[in-house]
């Protein structure tokens, strides 16, 4: 993990760079698709949701959540990704929903930079790295 300076424009620029964004999406999708069938099942994408620990912590402190409540949240998230409601997420659905969520984060951040603690392999960290490469070039 590292502390990085991030603003909405950095995220938007990354999402709009189709080569960089689509490459990262393909890599992440491939890593999540453990049975290599070209789709993400609920159990495959659930591991990613759980690894984020968004609902299991509050400002970095572990909190005990009702397992039924967590299951409902994860079910709802999966439904957001599974646009055609066929019980599996294909690459295009994964890309579209990830893009939508990242643009929502960009909109929420606005134009003022903030410091954030980012996971090394996260989409946001990749956006910051891309921006730094542009500045240093």
C-alpha positions as CSV (number, residue, x, y, z in Angstrom):
1,X,0.0,0.0,0.0
2,X,1.1,3.6,-0.6
3,X,-0.3,7.0,0.0
4,X,-1.0,8.8,-3.3
5,X,-2.3,12.1,-4.5
6,X,-5.4,11.6,-6.6
7,X,-8.1,13.7,-8.2
8,X,-11.1,13.0,-10.5
9,X,-9.2,14.1,-13.6
10,X,-6.6,11.4,-13.0
11,X,-9.3,8.7,-12.9
12,X,-11.1,10.1,-16.0
13,X,-7.9,10.3,-18.0
14,X,-7.1,6.7,-17.1
15,X,-10.6,5.4,-18.1
16,X,-10.5,7.4,-21.3
17,X,-7.1,5.8,-22.3
18,X,-8.7,2.8,-23.8
19,X,-5.4,0.9,-24.4
20,X,-4.3,1.2,-20.7
21,X,-7.8,0.8,-19.2
22,X,-8.8,-2.2,-21.4
23,X,-5.5,-3.9,-20.8
24,X,-5.9,-3.6,-17.1
25,X,-9.5,-4.8,-17.3
26,X,-8.5,-7.9,-19.4
27,X,-5.7,-8.7,-16.9
28,X,-7.9,-8.4,-13.9
29,X,-10.7,-10.4,-15.5
30,X,-8.3,-13.1,-16.5
31,X,-6.9,-13.3,-12.9
32,X,-10.5,-13.6,-11.5
33,X,-11.6,-16.1,-14.1
34,X,-10.0,-19.1,-12.2
35,X,-11.7,-21.8,-14.3
36,X,-10.9,-19.9,-17.6
37,X,-14.3,-20.2,-19.1
38,X,-14.5,-16.6,-20.2
39,X,-17.1,-15.7,-17.5
40,X,-16.9,-14.6,-13.9
41,X,-19.2,-16.7,-11.7
42,X,-20.6,-15.3,-8.4
43,X,-18.0,-17.2,-6.4
44,X,-15.1,-15.9,-8.6
45,X,-16.1,-12.3,-8.3
46,X,-17.1,-12.7,-4.7
47,X,-13.5,-13.3,-3.8
48,X,-12.6,-9.9,-5.3
49,X,-15.4,-8.1,-3.5
50,X,-14.4,-9.7,-0.2
51,X,-10.7,-8.8,-0.7
52,X,-11.6,-5.1,-0.9
53,X,-13.0,-5.3,2.7
54,X,-15.1,-2.2,2.0
55,X,-18.0,-3.5,4.1
56,X,-16.0,-5.3,6.8
57,X,-14.1,-2.3,8.0
58,X,-14.9,1.3,9.0
59,X,-12.0,3.7,8.5
60,X,-9.6,0.7,8.7
61,X,-11.1,-0.8,11.8
62,X,-12.6,-4.3,11.5
63,X,-16.3,-4.3,12.3
64,X,-18.6,-7.3,12.7
65,X,-21.4,-7.2,10.1
66,X,-24.4,-9.4,9.9
67,X,-23.6,-12.2,7.5
68,X,-27.0,-12.0,5.9
69,X,-26.6,-8.2,5.3
70,X,-23.1,-8.9,3.7
71,X,-24.6,-11.6,1.5
72,X,-27.3,-9.2,0.4
73,X,-24.7,-6.4,-0.4
74,X,-22.6,-8.8,-2.4
75,X,-25.6,-10.2,-4.3
76,X,-26.6,-6.7,-5.2
77,X,-23.1,-5.9,-6.4
78,X,-23.0,-9.0,-8.5
79,X,-26.3,-8.0,-10.1
80,X,-24.8,-4.6,-11.0
81,X,-22.1,-6.4,-13.0
82,X,-24.3,-9.1,-14.5
83,X,-26.2,-6.8,-16.9
84,X,-28.0,-9.5,-18.8
85,X,-28.9,-11.4,-15.6
86,X,-27.6,-14.7,-16.9
87,X,-25.7,-15.6,-13.7
88,X,-22.3,-14.8,-15.1
89,X,-20.3,-11.7,-15.9
90,X,-18.5,-11.5,-19.2
91,X,-15.6,-9.3,-20.0
92,X,-17.7,-6.6,-21.6
93,X,-20.0,-6.4,-18.5
94,X,-17.0,-6.3,-16.2
95,X,-15.4,-3.5,-18.2
96,X,-18.6,-1.5,-18.4
97,X,-19.4,-1.7,-14.7
98,X,-15.9,-1.1,-13.6
99,X,-15.7,2.0,-15.9
100,X,-19.1,3.2,-14.5
101,X,-17.9,2.8,-10.9
102,X,-14.5,4.5,-11.6
103,X,-16.2,7.5,-13.3
104,X,-18.6,7.8,-10.3
105,X,-15.5,7.9,-8.0
106,X,-14.0,10.6,-10.2
107,X,-17.2,12.6,-10.1
108,X,-17.3,12.3,-6.3
109,X,-13.6,13.3,-5.9
110,X,-14.0,16.4,-8.2
111,X,-11.0,18.5,-9.2
112,X,-9.4,19.0,-5.8
113,X,-6.6,16.4,-5.1
114,X,-6.8,14.2,-2.0
115,X,-4.4,11.8,-0.4
116,X,-5.5,8.2,-0.5
117,X,-4.1,5.0,0.8
118,X,-4.1,2.7,-2.3
119,X,-3.5,-1.0,-2.7
120,X,-0.5,-1.7,-5.1
121,X,-2.6,-3.7,-7.6
122,X,-5.7,-1.5,-7.5
123,X,-7.3,0.3,-10.5
124,X,-6.8,3.7,-8.7
125,X,-3.1,3.0,-8.1
126,X,-2.7,2.1,-11.8
127,X,-4.4,5.4,-12.7
128,X,-1.9,7.3,-10.5
129,X,1.1,5.5,-12.0
130,X,-0.1,6.3,-15.5
131,X,-0.5,10.0,-14.6
132,X,3.0,10.0,-13.1
133,X,4.4,8.5,-16.2
134,X,2.7,11.2,-18.3
135,X,4.2,14.0,-16.1
136,X,7.7,12.5,-16.1
137,X,7.7,12.0,-19.9
